[in-house]
Amino acid sequence: MELNQLSEKTIGCPYCGESIKVLIDASELDQQYIEDCQVCCKPINFIISESIDGELTVNVYSEDEAF
């Protein structure tokens, strides 16, 4: 039985600038999804990937930003 590989990360909301903690599923790298900011409720685009040295990388963008 495989356990979920949840990793807590702190990100800065691209809209309101607040630091919020989010849970990232590290078992699925190279994923993209939208989650609303816990403070201002605007939709944040998340892109999850793995860096060259194996670290979990979380990039966030506003709806208007191209990625």
BAMI-912063 format. One record per atom (N, C-alpha, C): residue number from 1; x, y, z; chain. Coordinates in Angstrom, 3 decimals. Example, Ala and Ser with C-alpha at 12.3 -4.5 7.8 and 13.67 -1.06 7.14 Angstrom:
BEGIN
+-----+----------+----------+----------+------+
| pos |        u |        v |        w | unit |
+-----+----------+----------+----------+------+
|   1 |   13.190 |   -5.690 |    7.800 |    A |
|   1 |   12.300 |   -4.500 |    7.800 |    A |
|   1 |   13.200 |   -3.300 |    7.800 |    A |
|   2 |   12.850 |   -2.250 |    7.080 |    A |
|   2 |   13.670 |   -1.060 |    7.140 |    A |
|   2 |   12.900 |    0.030 |    7.870 |    A |
+-----+----------+----------+----------+------+
This chain:
BEGIN
+-----+----------+----------+----------+------+
| pos |        u |        v |        w | unit |
+-----+----------+----------+----------+------+
|   1 |    0.847 |   -1.181 |    0.000 |    A |
|   1 |    0.000 |    0.000 |    0.000 |    A |
|   1 |    0.893 |    1.246 |    0.000 |    A |
|   2 |    0.631 |    2.135 |   -0.920 |    A |
|   2 |    1.468 |    3.332 |   -1.059 |    A |
|   2 |    0.840 |    4.492 |   -0.304 |    A |
|   3 |    1.644 |    5.173 |    0.481 |    A |
|   3 |    1.164 |    6.340 |    1.221 |    A |
|   3 |    1.222 |    7.571 |    0.333 |    A |
|   4 |    0.300 |    8.482 |    0.561 |    A |
|   4 |    0.344 |    9.748 |   -0.169 |    A |
|   4 |    1.592 |   10.519 |    0.233 |    A |
|   5 |    2.261 |   11.074 |   -0.743 |    A |
|   5 |    3.461 |   11.850 |   -0.482 |    A |
|   5 |    3.094 |   13.326 |   -0.479 |    A |
|   6 |    2.422 |   13.764 |    0.576 |    A |
|   6 |    2.018 |   15.159 |    0.660 |    A |
|   6 |    3.136 |   15.977 |    1.284 |    A |
|   7 |    3.412 |   17.092 |    0.666 |    A |
|   7 |    4.475 |   17.972 |    1.129 |    A |
|   7 |    3.875 |   19.353 |    1.351 |    A |
|   8 |    4.105 |   19.934 |    2.525 |    A |
|   8 |    3.585 |   21.275 |    2.794 |    A |
|   8 |    4.577 |   22.319 |    2.291 |    A |
|   9 |    4.080 |   23.243 |    1.488 |    A |
|   9 |    4.906 |   24.320 |    0.952 |    A |
|   9 |    4.232 |   25.649 |    1.263 |    A |
|  10 |    5.039 |   26.678 |    1.435 |    A |
|  10 |    4.514 |   28.033 |    1.608 |    A |
|  10 |    4.742 |   28.780 |    0.307 |    A |
|  11 |    3.666 |   29.343 |   -0.221 |    A |
|  11 |    3.763 |   30.094 |   -1.476 |    A |
|  11 |    3.247 |   31.510 |   -1.241 |    A |
|  12 |    3.610 |   32.411 |   -2.117 |    A |
|  12 |    3.094 |   33.777 |   -2.069 |    A |
|  12 |    2.008 |   33.923 |   -3.117 |    A |
|  13 |    0.834 |   34.359 |   -2.708 |    A |
|  13 |   -0.264 |   34.540 |   -3.663 |    A |
|  13 |    0.128 |   35.603 |   -4.690 |    A |
|  14 |   -0.013 |   35.302 |   -5.993 |    A |
|  14 |    0.348 |   36.287 |   -7.028 |    A |
|  14 |   -0.622 |   37.470 |   -7.087 |    A |
|  15 |   -1.750 |   37.376 |   -6.382 |    A |
|  15 |   -2.729 |   38.469 |   -6.367 |    A |
|  15 |   -2.548 |   39.371 |   -5.151 |    A |
|  16 |   -2.697 |   38.780 |   -3.947 |    A |
|  16 |   -2.697 |   39.604 |   -2.732 |    A |
|  16 |   -1.354 |   39.608 |   -2.011 |    A |
|  17 |   -0.428 |   38.714 |   -2.405 |    A |
|  17 |    0.900 |   38.706 |   -1.816 |    A |
|  17 |    1.009 |   37.984 |   -0.479 |    A |
|  18 |   -0.107 |   37.480 |    0.039 |    A |
|  18 |   -0.072 |   36.769 |    1.316 |    A |
|  18 |    0.674 |   35.446 |    1.171 |    A |
|  19 |    1.376 |   35.065 |    2.231 |    A |
|  19 |    2.012 |   33.749 |    2.264 |    A |
|  19 |    0.983 |   32.744 |    2.757 |    A |
|  20 |    0.755 |   31.712 |    1.969 |    A |
|  20 |   -0.202 |   30.678 |    2.371 |    A |
|  20 |    0.463 |   29.314 |    2.281 |    A |
|  21 |    0.029 |   28.420 |    3.156 |    A |
|  21 |    0.557 |   27.053 |    3.157 |    A |
|  21 |   -0.373 |   26.181 |    2.343 |    A |
|  22 |    0.226 |   25.384 |    1.462 |    A |
|  22 |   -0.547 |   24.473 |    0.622 |    A |
|  22 |    0.060 |   23.077 |    0.717 |    A |
|  23 |   -0.776 |   22.065 |    0.525 |    A |
|  23 |   -0.296 |   20.692 |    0.481 |    A |
|  23 |   -0.128 |   20.286 |   -0.966 |    A |
|  24 |    1.051 |   19.798 |   -1.291 |    A |
|  24 |    1.383 |   19.395 |   -2.655 |    A |
|  24 |    1.532 |   17.881 |   -2.675 |    A |
|  25 |    0.911 |   17.239 |   -3.654 |    A |
|  25 |    1.063 |   15.796 |   -3.827 |    A |
|  25 |    2.347 |   15.539 |   -4.607 |    A |
|  26 |    3.393 |   15.160 |   -3.891 |    A |
|  26 |    4.714 |   14.989 |   -4.507 |    A |
|  26 |    4.817 |   13.713 |   -5.336 |    A |
|  27 |    3.812 |   12.858 |   -5.275 |    A |
|  27 |    3.878 |   11.616 |   -6.049 |    A |
|  27 |    3.566 |   11.858 |   -7.523 |    A |
|  28 |    2.954 |   13.002 |   -7.834 |    A |
|  28 |    2.630 |   13.332 |   -9.226 |    A |
|  28 |    3.373 |   14.598 |   -9.620 |    A |
|  29 |    4.554 |   14.413 |  -10.178 |    A |
|  29 |    5.325 |   15.567 |  -10.629 |    A |
|  29 |    4.854 |   15.988 |  -12.012 |    A |
|  30 |    5.264 |   17.156 |  -12.424 |    A |
|  30 |    4.853 |   17.723 |  -13.711 |    A |
|  30 |    3.332 |   17.817 |  -13.821 |    A |
|  31 |    2.723 |   18.282 |  -12.747 |    A |
|  31 |    1.283 |   18.485 |  -12.774 |    A |
|  31 |    0.967 |   19.967 |  -12.752 |    A |
|  32 |   -0.221 |   20.293 |  -13.201 |    A |
|  32 |   -0.677 |   21.678 |  -13.228 |    A |
|  32 |   -2.131 |   21.690 |  -12.787 |    A |
|  33 |   -2.476 |   22.597 |  -11.892 |    A |
|  33 |   -3.858 |   22.691 |  -11.440 |    A |
|  33 |   -4.118 |   24.085 |  -10.891 |    A |
|  34 |   -5.380 |   24.368 |  -10.598 |    A |
|  34 |   -5.779 |   25.673 |  -10.066 |    A |
|  34 |   -6.358 |   25.463 |   -8.674 |    A |
|  35 |   -5.913 |   26.313 |   -7.748 |    A |
|  35 |   -6.430 |   26.282 |   -6.376 |    A |
|  35 |   -6.671 |   27.720 |   -5.960 |    A |
|  36 |   -7.795 |   27.976 |   -5.308 |    A |
|  36 |   -8.112 |   29.343 |   -4.886 |    A |
|  36 |   -7.268 |   29.744 |   -3.683 |    A |
|  37 |   -6.869 |   31.008 |   -3.654 |    A |
|  37 |   -6.130 |   31.567 |   -2.514 |    A |
|  37 |   -7.024 |   31.508 |   -1.278 |    A |
|  38 |   -6.448 |   31.102 |   -0.155 |    A |
|  38 |   -7.206 |   30.999 |    1.097 |    A |
|  38 |   -7.522 |   32.371 |    1.677 |    A |
|  39 |   -6.849 |   33.420 |    1.182 |    A |
|  39 |   -7.049 |   34.771 |    1.715 |    A |
|  39 |   -7.976 |   35.582 |    0.808 |    A |
|  40 |   -7.609 |   35.720 |   -0.485 |    A |
|  40 |   -8.393 |   36.586 |   -1.377 |    A |
|  40 |   -9.327 |   35.807 |   -2.311 |    A |
|  41 |   -9.256 |   34.469 |   -2.278 |    A |
|  41 |  -10.155 |   33.582 |   -3.036 |    A |
|  41 |   -9.983 |   33.648 |   -4.552 |    A |
|  42 |   -8.914 |   34.249 |   -5.041 |    A |
|  42 |   -8.684 |   34.280 |   -6.487 |    A |
|  42 |   -7.985 |   33.000 |   -6.932 |    A |
|  43 |   -8.191 |   32.574 |   -8.181 |    A |
|  43 |   -7.624 |   31.304 |   -8.654 |    A |
|  43 |   -6.123 |   31.400 |   -8.965 |    A |
|  44 |   -5.343 |   30.558 |   -8.313 |    A |
|  44 |   -3.892 |   30.516 |   -8.516 |    A |
|  44 |   -3.559 |   29.303 |   -9.363 |    A |
|  45 |   -2.795 |   29.508 |  -10.431 |    A |
|  45 |   -2.307 |   28.394 |  -11.252 |    A |
|  45 |   -1.043 |   27.829 |  -10.613 |    A |
|  46 |   -1.069 |   26.543 |  -10.309 |    A |
|  46 |    0.087 |   25.858 |   -9.729 |    A |
|  46 |    0.742 |   24.992 |  -10.787 |    A |
|  47 |    2.056 |   25.034 |  -10.866 |    A |
|  47 |    2.804 |   24.107 |  -11.714 |    A |
|  47 |    3.826 |   23.427 |  -10.810 |    A |
|  48 |    3.709 |   22.104 |  -10.698 |    A |
|  48 |    4.563 |   21.309 |   -9.812 |    A |
|  48 |    5.554 |   20.543 |  -10.680 |    A |
|  49 |    6.824 |   20.633 |  -10.321 |    A |
|  49 |    7.848 |   19.903 |  -11.068 |    A |
|  49 |    8.969 |   19.510 |  -10.119 |    A |
|  50 |    9.961 |   18.839 |  -10.657 |    A |
|  50 |   11.108 |   18.416 |   -9.871 |    A |
|  50 |   12.348 |   19.073 |  -10.442 |    A |
|  51 |   13.151 |   19.665 |   -9.576 |    A |
|  51 |   14.382 |   20.317 |  -10.032 |    A |
|  51 |   15.429 |   19.259 |  -10.362 |    A |
|  52 |   16.524 |   19.693 |  -10.946 |    A |
|  52 |   17.601 |   18.785 |  -11.354 |    A |
|  52 |   18.132 |   17.980 |  -10.168 |    A |
|  53 |   18.173 |   18.610 |   -8.991 |    A |
|  53 |   18.705 |   17.904 |   -7.819 |    A |
|  53 |   17.631 |   17.136 |   -7.041 |    A |
|  54 |   16.438 |   16.986 |   -7.638 |    A |
|  54 |   15.402 |   16.163 |   -7.031 |    A |
|  54 |   14.483 |   16.867 |   -6.055 |    A |
|  55 |   14.631 |   18.177 |   -5.943 |    A |
|  55 |   13.771 |   18.941 |   -5.031 |    A |
|  55 |   12.419 |   19.221 |   -5.696 |    A |
|  56 |   11.379 |   19.271 |   -4.884 |    A |
|  56 |   10.050 |   19.610 |   -5.362 |    A |
|  56 |    9.996 |   21.108 |   -5.639 |    A |
|  57 |    9.577 |   21.501 |   -6.833 |    A |
|  57 |    9.495 |   22.902 |   -7.212 |    A |
|  57 |    8.035 |   23.269 |   -7.440 |    A |
|  58 |    7.600 |   24.356 |   -6.807 |    A |
|  58 |    6.228 |   24.833 |   -6.953 |    A |
|  58 |    6.287 |   26.243 |   -7.524 |    A |
|  59 |    5.703 |   26.433 |   -8.699 |    A |
|  59 |    5.610 |   27.762 |   -9.302 |    A |
|  59 |    4.141 |   28.155 |   -9.334 |    A |
|  60 |    3.846 |   29.408 |   -8.987 |    A |
|  60 |    2.470 |   29.883 |   -8.994 |    A |
|  60 |    2.340 |   31.115 |   -9.891 |    A |
|  61 |    1.207 |   31.204 |  -10.540 |    A |
|  61 |    0.945 |   32.289 |  -11.479 |    A |
|  61 |   -0.504 |   32.763 |  -11.322 |    A |
|  62 |   -0.729 |   34.040 |  -11.616 |    A |
|  62 |   -2.112 |   34.537 |  -11.640 |    A |
|  62 |   -2.763 |   34.078 |  -12.940 |    A |
|  63 |   -4.061 |   34.252 |  -13.017 |    A |
|  63 |   -4.803 |   33.841 |  -14.204 |    A |
|  63 |   -4.334 |   34.582 |  -15.462 |    A |
|  64 |   -3.867 |   35.828 |  -15.278 |    A |
|  64 |   -3.457 |   36.663 |  -16.406 |    A |
|  64 |   -2.072 |   36.334 |  -16.939 |    A |
|  65 |   -1.230 |   35.713 |  -16.113 |    A |
|  65 |    0.147 |   35.467 |  -16.506 |    A |
|  65 |    0.257 |   34.261 |  -17.449 |    A |
|  66 |    1.117 |   34.387 |  -18.423 |    A |
|  66 |    1.388 |   33.269 |  -19.312 |    A |
|  66 |    2.458 |   32.388 |  -18.671 |    A |
|  67 |    2.339 |   31.077 |  -18.861 |    A |
|  67 |    3.344 |   30.167 |  -18.302 |    A |
|  67 |    3.590 |   29.015 |  -19.224 |    A |
+-----+----------+----------+----------+------+
